[in-house]
Structures are given as structure tokens and as C-alpha cells.
Amino acid sequence: MPVIVLTTVLGVSGCQSLSWFGGEADTAARPGTLGALSPVTVPAGDSEPAVVSLDAVIASYRSLLPLIDDPREQVAVRHRLADLEFQRAEQAFAERAEGDLAGAIGAYQRLLADYPGRPDNDQILYQLARARELRGETGPQLHALTDLVNRYPQSRYWPEAQFRRGDLLFGAGRYAEAEAAFMAVARASGADPSLTTNAWYMAGWSQFKQGHYRPALGSFVQVLDRVMPAGENASAAQDTLLTDLFRVFGLSLSYLQGADTLRDLFLETGPRAYEPTVYARYSELLVARERYTDAIAALETFNEAHPGSPWAPRYDQRILDILAEAGFDQALPERKARFVRRYGIQGDYWANADPATRDFILSRLEPLIPELADRHYLLASRARTDAERRRHYRAAAGYYHAFATTFPGHPRTPERLFLLAEAELALEEWPAAIQAFEQVAYGFAYTDGTPERAAEAGYASVLAFRSYAETWRELPPADRRELEDQQQLNRLRFANAFPDDPRAPDVFAIALQREFERDHWEDTVVMAERLVAWQPPPDPERVTEALRLSGHALFELARYGEAESAYRQALSRLPGNDERVPEIRRNLAAAVYRQGDVAATAGQTSEAVRHYLRVAEVMPGSELHANAQYDAAGLLIEAGDWPSAIGVLTDFRARFPAHPLIDTVPAKLALAYRETGQWALAGDEVSRLSELAQSPEEQRENLSIAAGLYDRSGDTDRAIDAWRRYANRYPEPVPAYLEAAHRLAELYQARGDIPRRNYWLEKQMVRVERLGDDADDRMRYLAASAAATLAREALARYQGIRLTLPLDRSMVAKTEALEAAVTAYQRMAAFGVAELASEAGYQIADIYARLARDLMDSERPPGLNELELEQYELLLEEQAYPFEDNAIDIHEQNIRKAQQGIYDEWVRRSYEALRRLLPGRYDKTEIRPEVVDELG
């Protein structure tokens, strides 16, 4: 059965009918033509064996025809002969590009003429149309096809014949008729799908040729619905058709409103899976025509209509490519920035994107974000105004941050974060800069060891914190402390992470200083030990300072021995002229001093004293040396080590005469001297106390004590001086004054200075006499004793005067002495001291009695006769009697004291005197009554 193929090729200027035959290279089927359709077979009865030639078959049928009487069989044979003629002509065309179709055409025409109503004439018309085309007779061909479609609308050949009509009409420029033919095929039910697709395609072209661009687009959509129903790629056979379709599609849009028309088209038809492809092909067509702005607008239109489409990022990327291809360099940065904004991982698009699209986006973001960031960073460095500079730095920071967020594991992320931190630094966005630097330094597990950039970032964060700290001054204390804590952690983190970095010890030293300033003593000690032991060894100055701070912290922790060691090490590392040496020496002395305090508190007196005295070795002449020496003396006093205490105290006074505690030394030394029996030295110290005393009372008491100590030492001169100063300065209180005067009298008595003795005796008596009844017993006793001393001396003087001739002259002296003695004893008795009053009574009486005796025993004038002598003696008796009589009266007064319970030596002696003076009354033997035992 021969196969008949209809072929139509669409040229550049439209659709042009070429041939019904295929097989040659120059007549190959092209998309949108019948040649691309499935062949239609024409039934022709039983097929002949392949070994029989076509000419033989034709000859056989012709010889058979006259023999057939049945009209129906005769028609069938004639039809068969016409087909065989056509087949032979086709073979000739195929083999030699020439052939005679006249026989076949004539046969077909005679059949149609002889049998106009025959049902199978549709097939004859179909074959006739084919033959006409092979001969290039387009008019007769069109007539045959028109006759077929009009007379046989139900024919199986109708779709193809109608399509062929449209093809011929199109080639003839009869586009409206062609459109009608193609539309009839396209809308026909039951037509071959491929024929329907081509019909819509050609209908669109027909509309395009008429300038009906909008309807043409609708027809092309019908083609796409059939060729790309799911939006998948077309087959190889369809690819050429699609290429041409998209070209005419684009041309149609160009004659309309371009991308806006395309958008409206799909709003009318509804979404299509191939819609992105249409936009893309249209855009590429525009690019090919160098209409770059329109090409970009087409892609943008799609993205605006379908912002969530997987094609959106691809089309935005294509826009970037177009801009680059067109040389629109100035527009590229903003477009790239828009791409990052739209499709970055923080945006809404990313959240709903499929994995493949995300992969695509990441592949584009990877170069785009750094490119944009670096551009803004460079522009910031070139900016002319601060506002512009800040704007670019802020943009750069945003992109660097976006890269780090998008590609956290990217090999270049640390580098980008470092640049981010530097941009934040330029903006003085300190927390953000510090965070970025720290992320570079500590946020990555570097497989090739710790890169230098990590250490640089760590140190940069330390410097950033330092600048940041300058802004904290006005913050509330609590907020400032929190930030300072963060800064301290930052320093320690750097030092711990990069101990081999040459800057690490310096940073650690600052952290150490900070811990010290915050009174974190334990941490200070531990950190100082670490810095001292740092390897490789840091700057010696850092070590020295660490030892100094360690000493301070240990001191605050009451670890004074360790503090001393730290201070000594620090001192050993410093030249003597270093300004810190005095301060360290003071602290060293304090550490030694505190060791003394600790030992003292623990009751370890000797150990405490040892430490206190060691302070002099550390810092001689210092205030602490003075305090330590003073405290050592106090402990020695408490321990009763008086000699050592005296040595320490005297040295203290010699070294530190202006020390605030110097005035307390005399009391301590006085005690020590007293305990060692050094009374005069003790007196000296108490004298100093008297001079230092703040109140008159205290001065008085101390002077009294000093006088007593001098007195006890046997230093009469100093004792007299002290007592005299006391008595002259302090007449009050009277009891103390009288004691002082009394002691002065005694001391002057011992020295033999009777006038001064008498002066102080008189002072006592006068003072008590003035007090009268207000004087107490001790006062009266002292005054009476003083009077007694003077009276006894007056008595001695009286007793020492002898009555000699001339008696009247010696009697005057004797009488005067008598009066003085009597007056002295009377004064003595007046003080009312019983034992002294009785003495006074006796002595006064005895003075008178003695005068009487002395008169009687006085020398007689020479040359007296017996009578004259008798008369003289009588005269003496007359003179002596009154004195004796006074003596008796006074003795009698004195013995009456016995009635008052006073019977002392002087009362007894008055009794004895009365026995001599009045023996009749007082010298009688007492009668002792005897006991009579009358019953015996």
C-alpha cells in the first residue's frame, strides 16, 4: 500500500507549499507543516507481490478492463489503474525528479465525470489534489481540495484536505481564508492531535499576517497547550516548531504592548506551566534585537506576576546577565542588591523555595554578596562626606553579615566576618564589631590550625572593647559593670585562646589589673602566678607588675608571708630609682608588720616581736617601722620582758621623736623602770608625763608620782625639786599639798636645811589653821607633827639657856625662850591630835616647872651674907612659885585626858611630875581593900 505524505514548510516570510513528497534532504519536513504529520494510507485492494513490476501490473489491469461487464467492478478497476498510474509517476519523481502525471490526472477526472455521485470520490479528489501539487498546479489543487471538503465533510480526508487548503490559501496570501481553514481543522472533533496542533499554529500565523496580533497570541497559546502541556521540554521534532513559534510570538508582542500584553494574555487564559518559558523566549528575542530594556522588562513582568515562582531568581539572574551584556554597568549594583534582598535566606521567598531553587540561589549569592560588600567597603574609603561614608560602611556590613549568615561554613566566611567587624568599627557600632571579631576568632574549627586572622580578630575585639569603653562613662553603674564584665571575659578569652600570640601577655596583664581593681583577690593571685610563669616569658615589666599586684592581693587575703615574698621578688626586678620602689617597700613593710599582728593575735609573742622588729630591716625610719617598734614594745611589756621593752622604747623615742605615739612612751617606760627598780628613771618618765598631760589634774598626779619615785630612788635633790614644784603649783587638794610639804620638810631636815624645813613646816600649820574644822585627822596630824618639830626645837633652845648672873639679864633670855616654847607647844596642841596634845600639855607644864627649878638652882650672887642669902632665896622662891604653880595646873589639866580615855606616855609623865610637885596629893599609897571572908 503506497503511503502519501503531505508536506508544508513554513519559510521566513510565511508558510509556503513545496511538495507532497518527502525523502530528499531539500524537501525534509519542517515544523508546523503537513510533512511533520503522520501519513495517511489510501486503501487499494490486495497488494501485489513485490516481484511484479508496476508496468506489468498496469498492463494487466488494462487488458482486464474490457473483459469486465459488472459496472461496479469496472469502476474499481479503473480507480485502481488511476492509482497505479499515480504511483508510477511518484516513483519517477522520486527517482528522476520527473514524471508524467497526465495519465493519472485524466483517469481521476474521467472517474469523477463518469461517476459523480460515487461515495468514494473523496479519495479520488484527495489523490487528484496530490497529483496536481506534484505538477505544481496550485489552482486545480486548491479546487480539488475545496471540492473535497465541501462535498465530503465527513470524509476521513477532510481534516488533512482542509489543512491543505489553508496551506495553499496562506501561500497565496489569502490569510483570512487560510485562517478560516486552519481554524476549521483546529476546532474539528476527532482530528489527529498533531494536525490540530499544526492547525492552531498556522491559524496563528494567518492572524499574524493579517495584523491580528492579539488573536494570534491566543492561537499560539493553543499550540503551546498541546506541545508543552506540563511545561516540560519539547521533543527534538517539536523544538524547531517551538523556536519558530516563540519567534512569531515575540514579534506579535512587539507589535502590541510587549510584556504587558503577555501578562494580560495569561491573566485571560489562566496560568500555564510553560508561561516562564514564554517570558524567557520573548526576553531572549528582545536581547537578540538588542532591545535590552524591553528584555529586562519582560522578565520583570513575570517576576512581578509570579514573585514566588522558582523561575523568579533565575530571571533576576538573567536580568543581571543582560545588563552586563548590554554594558549597563551602573545599573548592575542596584540590581544585584535587589537580587540579594529578594532571595536572601532571611526573606520570605527563601522560606518557601524548593531545594533546587535554593541551590540555585546559593550559587548566585555566593559571588554576589561579597562583590556588593566589597564595593561598598571601597566606596566608603573614598567617600567625601561622613554621611556618605557611614552609608557605605553600613551597606557593606549588611552584606558581610548576610554572607556569614548564608554561608556559615564557607571557607571565606571568617574573612568576610572580619571585614564586617571592621565596617562596624568604622560606624562605631561597637557591640556588633566585637561580636563579629569574636566569631572570627572563636567561632570556627579551623582544620589547618589556628590561622593568623583568628588571632588578629581576637585582638581586634580587645581593641574594639577598649574604644567601646570610652562611651560608658555616663551609663548607670550597674550597666557599666555589666559591660566591664563582658570586656574582662573578652580579654581572658583572647589570652586563653592564643597564648603564643606576642600580644596575649599584655592583654592578660590588663585583665589581671582589672581583677585587682575589682577586689577579686583570689583571681588576681592565680592570674599573676600564670603571668609570671608565662612561656615564652613576657615583657619583664609585665612580670614585675604581676608580682606587685599579687603582693597586694595576697595582702588583702591576709596571706602576709606570701605577700612579702611577692613584694621582695618585685623589688629584686626593679632599679632603685624606679618610682614604684617606695610604694612596694611600704607594702613589703606592711606585710611584715601584719605577720607580727597575726602572731600577736595567736599569742605567739616572741614571733610577733621578731616580725615587728624586722620592719626596720625592710623600711627603716618609716612610719610603719615606728608603729611596729611601738607594738613590739607593747608585747614585750605584756610579756614582762622589761629590759627588752626598755631598749625598744628608748630606741623608738630616739628614732621617732615626732611620732604621734611618742607621748605614750613615758608611761610605758615608767612602768618598765619601776618593774626593774630604776626609780629615778621612772621618775623622769613620769615627769615627762606630767609635762605632757592635757589636764591640770593629770599634770598634778604625774608630778606627785614622779616626786615619789625620785624620793624612792634616794635622789634627794631631784625629789626635793619635784616635791617643791608640786607644792608650789598645786595648793589643792589640801591633803596632797600637806603631804608634799611634809615630805619637803623631811627632806630638808635630812639635808640639814633647817630654814627651808621650817618653811614647809610652817606652810603645813598655816594651811590647816586656815581650814579650821574642815581639816581632817590626817591634816591635823601633819600640822601637829610640824608644830611638834618646831616646839621641840624651841624646847631645846629653852632648855639650853642657863640662868647665870646677872640673873636679871639671863632671866630675860630664859623667859623669852620659855614663851617661844610654850607658844609652839600651844600651837601644837591646838591641832587637836590627842597624842601630840598630851605631849604639849606635859611639855608646857614641864617648861614652867623647869623654870621654877632653874630659878631655885640658879647661881647666887657672890658676897652675900647669910641673911642676904636667905632673903635672896626667899626672893627666888617668890619668883619660882608662880611658875611651879602654873606647872601644877597644866599637869593637872593634862592628866584629866585620862578621863577621856587618853593615857599615853605624856599623861603618865604628868602624873609623875605631879607626884613630885604635890606629893601630898599625888604621891600617896593607895589602900587596897581586902576581901573578908566572914564565913571563914
Number of C-alpha atoms within 10 A of each C-alpha: 11 13 11 18 20 25 25 29 22 21 11 8 8 15 23 19 23 17 20 20 22 16 9 9 7 7 16 15 24 19 23 28 25 25 21 22 22 14 13 14 11 16 11 13 9 7 9 11 7 7 6 9 10 16 12 10 14 18 11 12 16 14 11 12 16 9 9 13 9 8 9 10 12 16 17 15 17 19 22 17 23 26 23 20 22 25 19 19 22 22 15 15 16 15 10 9 10 14 17 16 23 15 14 24 22 13 22 25 17 15 19 17 10 11 13 12 9 11 10 14 20 25 20 22 24 22 23 26 28 24 24 23 21 22 16 14 13 19 15 15 25 22 14 23 29 20 16 24 23 12 13 17 13 12 17 14 20 24 26 24 26 26 33 27 25 32 33 25 25 26 20 15 17 16 23 17 17 27 27 19 26 31 23 19 27 26 12 13 11 10 16 15 14 16 22 26 24 25 33 28 28 33 32 31 30 32 22 23 19 15 13 15 23 19 15 26 25 20 26 23 25 22 26 25 16 16 21 21 15 12 15 11 13 15 11 8 12 16 14 15 22 23 13 16 25 22 17 21 28 24 17 24 20 17 13 14 12 20 24 14 17 25 18 12 16 15 12 10 11 9 12 18 14 19 19 21 17 21 25 22 22 27 28 23 21 22 18 11 10 14 14 21 16 17 28 24 17 27 27 19 17 23 21 13 14 14 15 15 19 20 18 24 23 19 22 21 19 18 25 21 14 21 20 14 13 14 11 13 12 10 12 17 16 12 16 21 17 13 23 22 15 18 22 22 21 14 12 12 20 17 12 13 17 12 10 10 18 20 12 14 22 17 11 18 22 14 11 19 26 19 18 21 28 20 16 23 25 15 17 24 13 12 16 10 10 10 11 15 20 19 18 24 29 22 21 29 29 17 26 29 22 24 26 20 15 18 16 15 12 13 11 13 21 24 17 25 29 25 23 31 31 25 27 25 22 17 18 15 16 21 16 18 28 26 16 28 30 25 19 24 29 18 13 15 10 12 7 6 7 15 11 12 16 25 25 19 27 28 25 23 29 24 15 23 22 13 14 19 15 9 11 15 9 9 11 9 11 9 12 16 14 11 17 16 13 12 22 20 14 21 24 19 21 28 24 13 16 21 17 14 16 14 16 24 27 17 21 24 22 16 21 28 18 17 21 21 12 11 13 15 21 16 15 26 24 13 22 28 15 16 23 19 12 15 11 11 13 18 12 12 12 19 24 22 20 25 26 25 26 29 32 26 26 23 22 16 14 15 16 24 17 16 28 26 17 24 26 18 16 24 21 12 14 15 10 11 8 9 10 15 17 14 11 20 19 19 22 28 28 23 28 26 28 22 23 28 22 16 18 20 11 11 12 14 19 16 17 27 24 16 25 31 24 19 26 19 11 19 19 14 14 17 15 21 26 26 20 28 25 24 22 27 28 18 20 22 19 12 12 13 14 21 15 15 25 22 12 21 24 16 15 23 18 11 15 18 12 10 13 11 14 16 17 13 21 24 17 21 26 26 20 25 22 17 15 13 14 17 24 24 20 27 31 21 23 27 26 21 23 23 17 15 16 10 10 13 14 15 21 22 19 24 27 25 19 30 30 20 28 26 22 16 18 12 14 18 14 19 24 23 14 25 28 19 16 23 25 12 13 20 15 12 10 17 16 18 24 26 18 27 28 24 22 26 26 20 20 21 15 12 12 11 13 14 12 15 25 20 14 24 27 18 20 27 24 12 18 23 18 10 14 11 10 11 18 12 12 13 25 26 22 22 30 29 20 24 27 24 18 22 25 16 14 21 23 13 15 23 17 11 16 18 21 17 14 11 16 11 11 15 20 12 15 22 15 13 21 23 18 18 26 24 16 23 28 19 21 29 21 17 25 16 20 17 17 22 24 30 23 29 27 27 26 27 26 25 24 25 25 21 26 24 17 20 23 20 15 18 14 15 13 8 8 12 10 9 9 12 15 12 13 16 17 13 12 17 17 14 15 20 18 14 22 22 16 18 28 23 13 23 29 19 17 26 23 17 17 14 8 9 8 17 18 16 13 22 25 18 20 27 21 16 22 22 16 14 18 14 12 10 10 14 15 10 6 6 6 6 6 6 6 7 6 5 4 4
